[in-house]
């Protein structure tokens, strides 16, 4: 069983329009924003850039969905300002994380039911 235990994973997905902010820089684990008061650095387990597709987001969370199928309790929680892309990531065009997760769950259920 692939159990995920005890860890909270915090990731950031940058919206394409975020790249219009000239003082925003990011790498795989940090986002930096230059302000009048200096740089603000934010650390995450993973940063997804504006080029990230819905498929890439699902692939990154698929192990958690599989863990839930195997009996673990998981929660995927989105947070951000209105219009920041929460609903798009979960349900949006190109099938977000939720429809893809449901497809995986039903696919696994059919395999188990077959045997």
SVG drawing of the C-alpha trace seen along z (x, -y; Angstrom):
<svg xmlns="http://www.w3.org/2000/svg" viewBox="-17 -51 32 63">
<polyline fill="none" stroke="black" stroke-width="0.4" points="0.0,0.0 1.3,-3.4 0.5,-5.3 1.2,-9.0 1.5,-9.8 1.6,-13.0 3.0,-15.4 1.4,-18.5 2.6,-19.4 2.2,-23.0 2.6,-23.8 2.1,-26.9 0.8,-27.1 1.6,-30.4 -1.1,-31.8 0.2,-32.8 -0.8,-36.4 1.6,-36.4 4.5,-36.6 3.3,-40.1 4.7,-41.1 8.2,-42.3 9.7,-41.6 8.5,-38.0 11.0,-35.2 10.5,-31.5 12.2,-28.2 11.1,-24.6 10.7,-25.5 10.6,-29.2 8.8,-32.4 10.5,-35.7 8.8,-39.1 10.7,-42.4 8.8,-45.1 9.7,-48.6 10.6,-47.1 12.9,-44.4 12.5,-40.9 9.9,-38.6 10.8,-34.9 8.2,-32.2 9.2,-28.5 7.1,-25.5 7.6,-21.8 7.0,-22.5 6.3,-25.5 4.4,-25.0 5.2,-27.7 2.6,-29.3 3.3,-26.8 2.0,-24.0 -0.8,-22.0 -3.8,-20.4 -2.2,-17.0 1.0,-18.0 -1.0,-19.1 -2.8,-15.8 0.4,-13.8 1.8,-15.6 -1.2,-14.7 -1.9,-11.2 0.1,-9.5 -2.2,-11.1 -5.3,-9.9 -3.9,-6.4 -3.2,-6.5 -6.8,-7.5 -8.0,-4.5 -5.8,-2.3 -7.4,-3.6 -5.6,-6.7 -7.3,-9.9 -6.2,-12.8 -7.3,-16.4 -6.5,-18.6 -7.2,-22.2 -6.9,-25.3 -6.4,-28.8 -6.1,-32.2 -7.7,-35.4 -10.8,-35.5 -9.6,-34.8 -6.3,-33.3 -7.0,-29.9 -8.3,-27.7 -11.4,-26.5 -9.4,-26.2 -6.9,-23.9 -9.6,-21.7 -12.2,-21.6 -11.1,-23.8 -10.7,-23.4 -8.7,-20.4 -10.1,-18.5 -8.8,-19.6 -7.6,-17.5 -11.1,-16.5 -12.5,-15.0 -9.2,-13.2 -9.2,-11.9 -12.8,-10.6 -11.8,-8.9 -8.9,-7.2 -11.1,-6.1 -13.8,-4.6 -11.2,-3.0 -9.6,-1.3 -13.1,-0.3 -13.8,1.4 -10.5,3.3 -11.3,4.5 -14.9,5.4 -13.7,7.4 -11.8,9.8"/>
</svg>
